[in-house]
Amino acid sequence: MNIIILDDHKLVATGIAKLLETIEKVSNTYVSTNSAELLKHCQENKPDMIFLDLALGNEDGRDVLTKIKFSYPDIPCFILSMVNEKHIIEDCIEKGATGFICKDCDFEDLQTVVNYPHDYFLSKEALRTLLGKSTKSTFKLQQSLTDKEKQFLFLLTEGYSPKEIAEQLHLSPRTIESHKTNIMTKFDVNSVSKLISLAIKHKVF
Protein backbone atom coordinates (compact mmCIF):
# COMPACT_ATOMS: atom_id res chain seq x y z
CA MET A 1 0.00 0.00 0.00
CA ASN A 2 1.28 3.47 -0.98
CA ILE A 3 0.34 6.39 1.26
CA ILE A 4 0.86 10.14 0.87
CA ILE A 5 0.98 12.44 3.90
CA LEU A 6 0.37 16.16 3.38
CA ASP A 7 1.43 18.47 6.21
CA ASP A 8 3.17 21.83 5.87
CA HIS A 9 5.46 20.87 8.77
CA LYS A 10 7.86 18.42 7.18
CA LEU A 11 9.07 17.06 10.52
CA VAL A 12 5.50 16.24 11.53
CA ALA A 13 4.73 14.63 8.17
CA THR A 14 7.91 12.56 8.35
CA GLY A 15 7.04 11.41 11.87
CA ILE A 16 3.57 10.33 10.74
CA ALA A 17 5.13 8.52 7.78
CA LYS A 18 7.48 6.60 10.09
CA LEU A 19 4.54 5.57 12.26
CA LEU A 20 2.55 4.37 9.26
CA GLU A 21 5.51 2.36 8.00
CA THR A 22 5.28 0.18 11.12
CA ILE A 23 1.91 -1.09 9.87
CA GLU A 24 2.29 -4.32 7.92
CA LYS A 25 0.15 -3.31 4.94
CA VAL A 26 2.14 -0.14 4.25
CA SER A 27 4.76 -0.49 1.52
CA ASN A 28 5.72 3.12 0.79
CA THR A 29 5.02 6.54 2.27
CA TYR A 30 5.52 9.88 0.53
CA VAL A 31 5.71 13.22 2.32
CA SER A 32 4.32 16.44 0.81
CA THR A 33 4.34 19.92 2.30
CA ASN A 34 2.05 21.59 -0.25
CA SER A 35 -0.60 20.70 -2.81
CA ALA A 36 1.79 20.85 -5.78
CA GLU A 37 4.02 18.18 -4.24
CA LEU A 38 0.96 16.13 -3.31
CA LEU A 39 -0.48 16.15 -6.82
CA LYS A 40 2.93 15.25 -8.24
CA HIS A 41 3.11 12.24 -5.90
CA CYS A 42 -0.42 11.25 -6.93
CA GLN A 43 0.63 11.27 -10.56
CA GLU A 44 3.92 9.43 -10.07
CA ASN A 45 3.26 7.01 -7.21
CA LYS A 46 -0.42 6.04 -7.48
CA PRO A 47 -1.32 6.22 -3.78
CA ASP A 48 -3.88 3.92 -2.18
CA MET A 49 -4.81 6.58 0.36
CA ILE A 50 -3.94 10.11 1.48
CA PHE A 51 -3.65 11.73 4.91
CA LEU A 52 -4.29 15.44 4.67
CA ASP A 53 -3.79 18.28 7.17
CA LEU A 54 -6.06 21.32 7.05
CA ALA A 55 -3.76 24.14 8.18
CA LEU A 56 -1.26 24.37 5.33
CA GLY A 57 0.19 27.85 5.60
CA ASN A 58 -1.01 29.68 2.50
CA GLU A 59 -3.38 26.87 1.54
CA ASP A 60 -6.63 25.59 3.02
CA GLY A 61 -6.66 21.81 3.27
CA ARG A 62 -10.33 21.78 2.30
CA ASP A 63 -9.49 23.38 -1.04
CA VAL A 64 -6.74 20.81 -1.55
CA LEU A 65 -9.24 18.05 -0.73
CA THR A 66 -11.56 19.38 -3.43
CA LYS A 67 -8.71 19.30 -5.98
CA ILE A 68 -7.80 15.72 -5.06
CA LYS A 69 -11.37 14.44 -5.26
CA PHE A 70 -11.83 16.14 -8.63
CA SER A 71 -8.71 14.60 -10.16
CA TYR A 72 -8.60 11.33 -8.20
CA PRO A 73 -12.13 10.61 -6.94
CA ASP A 74 -11.39 6.99 -6.03
CA ILE A 75 -8.48 7.68 -3.67
CA PRO A 76 -9.62 7.64 -0.01
CA CYS A 77 -8.66 10.88 1.74
CA PHE A 78 -8.48 11.13 5.51
CA ILE A 79 -8.19 14.47 7.27
CA LEU A 80 -5.52 14.33 9.99
CA SER A 81 -5.59 17.63 11.83
CA MET A 82 -5.50 19.50 15.13
CA VAL A 83 -8.64 21.32 14.00
CA ASN A 84 -11.73 19.88 15.69
CA GLU A 85 -14.69 22.09 14.86
CA LYS A 86 -18.10 20.75 13.92
CA HIS A 87 -18.69 22.87 10.81
CA ILE A 88 -15.22 22.08 9.47
CA ILE A 89 -15.65 18.32 9.98
CA GLU A 90 -19.01 18.49 8.22
CA ASP A 91 -17.53 20.51 5.36
CA CYS A 92 -14.71 18.01 4.86
CA ILE A 93 -17.16 15.11 4.71
CA GLU A 94 -19.30 17.03 2.23
CA LYS A 95 -16.21 17.62 0.07
CA GLY A 96 -15.48 13.91 -0.07
CA ALA A 97 -13.24 13.04 2.87
CA THR A 98 -13.50 9.37 3.81
CA GLY A 99 -12.80 10.21 7.42
CA PHE A 100 -11.65 12.79 9.93
CA ILE A 101 -8.97 12.03 12.52
CA CYS A 102 -7.77 14.40 15.23
CA LYS A 103 -4.02 14.46 15.72
CA ASP A 104 -4.39 13.55 19.38
CA CYS A 105 -5.89 10.21 18.33
CA ASP A 106 -4.59 6.80 19.35
CA PHE A 107 -2.24 4.95 17.00
CA GLU A 108 -4.95 2.29 16.71
CA ASP A 109 -7.06 4.80 14.76
CA LEU A 110 -4.36 5.04 12.10
CA GLN A 111 -4.11 1.26 11.97
CA THR A 112 -7.86 0.99 11.48
CA VAL A 113 -8.04 3.37 8.53
CA VAL A 114 -4.99 1.81 6.87
CA ASN A 115 -6.52 -1.65 7.18
CA TYR A 116 -9.94 -0.45 5.98
CA PRO A 117 -9.20 2.57 3.76
CA HIS A 118 -12.58 2.64 2.04
CA ASP A 119 -14.62 2.61 5.25
CA TYR A 120 -15.99 5.85 6.63
CA PHE A 121 -14.15 6.69 9.87
CA LEU A 122 -14.19 9.35 12.57
CA SER A 123 -11.82 9.36 15.51
CA LYS A 124 -13.63 9.45 18.84
CA GLU A 125 -12.66 13.10 19.36
CA ALA A 126 -14.07 14.12 15.97
CA LEU A 127 -17.17 11.98 16.45
CA ARG A 128 -17.85 13.58 19.83
CA THR A 129 -17.60 17.02 18.24
CA LEU A 130 -19.69 16.14 15.22
CA LEU A 131 -22.59 14.53 17.04
CA GLY A 132 -23.44 17.48 19.23
CA LYS A 133 -27.09 17.68 20.19
CA SER A 134 -29.71 15.49 18.57
CA THR A 135 -32.89 17.04 17.29
CA LYS A 136 -35.18 14.02 17.55
CA SER A 137 -35.51 11.04 19.85
CA THR A 138 -34.02 7.70 18.88
CA PHE A 139 -37.40 5.99 19.06
CA LYS A 140 -39.09 8.45 16.70
CA LEU A 141 -36.25 8.24 14.20
CA GLN A 142 -36.29 4.44 14.21
CA GLN A 143 -40.05 4.28 13.81
CA SER A 144 -40.09 6.77 10.95
CA LEU A 145 -37.78 4.79 8.64
CA THR A 146 -38.75 2.04 6.23
CA ASP A 147 -36.62 -1.11 5.99
CA LYS A 148 -35.10 0.07 2.69
CA GLU A 149 -34.27 3.45 4.19
CA LYS A 150 -32.54 1.74 7.12
CA GLN A 151 -30.52 -0.40 4.69
CA PHE A 152 -29.56 2.71 2.73
CA LEU A 153 -28.54 4.52 5.90
CA PHE A 154 -26.45 1.62 7.16
CA LEU A 155 -24.51 1.39 3.89
CA LEU A 156 -24.05 5.17 3.84
CA THR A 157 -22.44 5.12 7.30
CA GLU A 158 -20.22 2.27 6.13
CA GLY A 159 -18.73 4.58 3.52
CA TYR A 160 -20.56 3.43 0.38
CA SER A 161 -21.38 6.03 -2.27
CA PRO A 162 -24.99 6.40 -3.50
CA LYS A 163 -24.00 4.63 -6.73
CA GLU A 164 -22.52 1.70 -4.80
CA ILE A 165 -25.58 1.56 -2.55
CA ALA A 166 -27.82 1.36 -5.61
CA GLU A 167 -25.82 -1.64 -6.81
CA GLN A 168 -25.86 -3.29 -3.38
CA LEU A 169 -29.63 -2.91 -2.96
CA HIS A 170 -30.43 -3.55 -6.65
CA LEU A 171 -32.21 -0.23 -6.93
CA SER A 172 -32.04 2.56 -9.49
CA PRO A 173 -30.00 5.70 -8.76
CA ARG A 174 -33.24 7.70 -8.84
CA THR A 175 -34.76 5.50 -6.13
CA ILE A 176 -31.64 5.85 -4.00
CA GLU A 177 -31.75 9.63 -4.39
CA SER A 178 -35.40 9.54 -3.33
CA HIS A 179 -34.50 7.51 -0.22
CA LYS A 180 -31.78 10.01 0.66
CA THR A 181 -34.13 12.97 0.29
CA ASN A 182 -36.86 11.30 2.37
CA ILE A 183 -34.45 10.36 5.16
CA MET A 184 -32.93 13.84 5.31
CA THR A 185 -36.45 15.27 5.60
CA LYS A 186 -37.31 12.88 8.44
CA PHE A 187 -34.06 13.70 10.25
CA ASP A 188 -34.54 17.41 9.64
CA VAL A 189 -31.01 17.85 8.29
CA ASN A 190 -29.68 19.53 5.17
CA SER A 191 -26.40 17.71 4.60
CA VAL A 192 -25.18 14.13 4.28
CA SER A 193 -22.58 14.65 7.02
CA LYS A 194 -25.27 15.64 9.54
CA LEU A 195 -27.37 12.68 8.44
CA ILE A 196 -24.47 10.28 9.01
CA SER A 197 -23.64 11.75 12.41
CA LEU A 198 -27.23 11.38 13.65
CA ALA A 199 -27.52 7.88 12.23
CA ILE A 200 -24.35 6.78 14.02
CA LYS A 201 -25.38 8.42 17.27
CA HIS A 202 -28.88 6.94 17.35
CA LYS A 203 -28.02 3.60 15.72
CA VAL A 204 -31.27 3.83 13.80
CA PHE A 205 -30.38 1.07 11.39
ABEGO torsion letter per residue (X at the ends): XBBBBBBABAAAAAAAAAAAAABAABABBBBBABAAAAAAAAAAAGBABBBBBABAEABBAAAAAAAAAAABAABBBBBBBABBBAAAAAAAAAAGBABBBBAABBAAAAAAAAABAABBBBBAAAAAAAAEBBABBAAAAAAABBAAAAAAAAAAAAGBBAAAAAAAAGBBAAAAAAAAAAAAAAAGBABAAAAAAAAAAAGAX
